[in-house]
């Protein structure tokens, strides 16, 4: 039996597209050997769990990592949008165009 057949191997959540593996094995020697083999094959090992509780905790860390990246991406989009708006506003103001007039009502005829 190879080292890969013995441990229970589960996917972790990843945002980078690289496959991450969580190794659940109570024997450290077997888990360490499995980690070396997986790293040699190009996988990324997110941790070695000795118990179910350890595995759940490592999985939650992966989920929180993905959530943080999502919030950072959305915040970055907001900042970029504000930069584009204020650059356009400054550019049009230098030409004498007041962008505040866009939001005003037209007077009735």
N, C-alpha and C positions, 0 to 999 in steps of 0.2 A: 504494500500500500504506500502511495506517495504521500508527501506532507500535505499536499493540497487536498487530498481526499478526506483527511481526518478532521480538520477544523471546520466548524460551521462558518461559512463565509457569507456575508450579507452586504448589499450595496449601501453606501452612505450617500447622502444628498450632496451634490456638487454643483457649483456654478461655472466652473472653468471648462467643463466638457470632458475632463479627464476622469476616467473611472476610478472611484475611491472604494477601497475595500475595508470593512470592519471585520477583524478576526475575533471570533468568540471561542476561546480555548482556555481551560484552567491550567494546563501544563505549559509553563513558560517556555521550555525548551522547544516544544513542538510549535508553539505560536511564533517564536522567534525565527525558527527555520522556515516556516510558511511565509513570514514577512520578507525574508531574504529572497525566497523564490519569486514572490509576487513583484518585488521591486526589480528583480532581474528581468521579468517579463514586461516591465513598463507600467505596471499598475501603481497607484498611489495608495498607501496604507494609512487610513485615518486613525487607527488605534487598535490596541489589543485589549479585549474585554475578558475579565476572568469570570464575571457573573452576568446574569441578565440585566441587573440594575446598572452595571457599568456600561453595558452595550447600549441601553436606552439613553444613558447620560451622554455618551459619545455621539449617538444619533441626533440628540437634541442640539448639541453644539453645532453639528453640521447644518441643521435647519436654521438656527439663529444666524449662522454665517451667511446663508443665502438671503435671509430676510434683511440683514444689514446691508448687503450689496444692493438689494432692490431699493431700499430707502435712499441709499447714497446715489443711485442712478436717477431716481425721481427728483431728488434735491438738485442734482447737477443739471437736469433738464430745466428746472425752474430758474436756476441762476443763469443759464445760457439764454433762456427766453427774455429775462429781464435785461441782460446785457444787450441783446439785439434791439429791444424796444428803446432803451435809453440812447444807444448809438444812433438809431434812426431819428429819434426825437432831436438830438443835438445836431445831427446833419441837416434836418429840415429847418430847424430854428436858425441855423447859420444862413440859410437861403431866404429867411423871412417868412416861413410857413409855420403858423401856429397850430400844432396838433391838438390843442385843447378844443379847438372849434369842431373837431370831429364828433365830439360827444354832446354838443349842444343841439337843441331842437331848432328846426327851421320855423321862422315866424309864419303865422297864417297869412294868406294873401288877402 
